[in-house]
Amino acid sequence: MTIHLTERAAAQVARQLQKRGSGLGLRLGVRKSGCTGYAYVVDFADTAEEGDAVFDQHGVKVLINKEELPLLEGITVDFRREGISEAFKFDNPNIKAMCGCGESFAV
């Protein structure tokens, strides 16, 4: 399984974990949502849970529930600033369709 976290994304996760004062890494997942099927779920993980796959990228851990790995295989997670907005961005090679607003996707 391959998950990519860019250096920018890893630096942002490290900054946020330091700001929080605790945390193991970034938890990445999906949930059923929207008009096309799935939406990304991003949170900070304080512990690894049974069933998690743990990836270490640029000194930051990414935790993903193993059941969701097929939906995220090969994904690249980046962190971008565009104007006054900043957010994690996802390049997922498994996506077959996206909704018009860009909030959900189908695989």
N, C-alpha and C positions, 0 to 999 in steps of 0.2 A: 504494500500500500504506500502510496506517495502523496504527501501533503506538503505544500510549499508555503512558507511564511517569508515574505520579503524582509530585508533588513529594516526598512521603514516601519513595517508592521511590528516586527520584533521589538524595535526601539520604543514604539508607542505602548506595547504591552508592558515592557519593563518599566517605563515611566509611570503607567497607571498602577502597576503592582506596588511600586515604591511609594506612590502617593497614598494608596490604600493602607500601606504599612504591613500588608500580609498578602498571601496568595501563592498558589503553586504555578498557575499559568492561565492560558486562554482556553475556555471551553467553547468549542464550535459544534453546532448541531443544526438540525432542521426540524421543522414542525409542519404539519398540514395546515395550509393557509392559502388565502387568495383565490383568484379565479383559475390559476393554472396548476395548483397542487401543493407546492412547498415554499417555505420562506426560511431564511437563515436565522439561527439563534446564536448570539454571541454573548458570552458572559465571562466573568473571571472565576476560575476554579480554585477553591481553597484546599481541596483534597481530590485524589484520584478515587473513582468509584469502581466497584466490581463491574467488569464489562467495558471499561475504558481502554482505548488504545492511546498510548502516549508517544508523541513525536517531539524531539528536541531540535529546534531550529534557531540558529544564531543565539544560543544561550537561553531561549525561552521555550517553555513546554506548551504544546497544543494537545488538548485532551478531546477525544471524540468517542462517543459510544460506538462500539464495534458494529452494532446493528445499522448505524447510519453511514458507515464507511463506504458502502457501494454508491451512495448518492454523492459522496464528496471525494471519491478517488481522483487524484490528479489535480485537485483544486489549488489555485494560487490565491493567497490572501495578502492584500496590499493595504496600506494606509495612505490615503491621499487627502491633500488640502486643495480645495477648489474655491477660490474667493474666500468667503468667510466660513464656508462649510468644511468640515473634516469628518471622514468616516472610513471604516474598513470597506474595501471593495473586493469583490470575489470574481475570479475568472474560473468558472467550472466547466470543464470540457464535456461533462455529462448532460448539460442542458440541451433539451430539444426544442423548448419554447419558453417564452417569457410573456408575462402579462403586459399590457400597454403601459402601466404605471411603473413597471420594473420592480415591483415588490415581491412577486412570486414567480416560480419557475416550475417547469415540468421536465422529467427525465425519461 
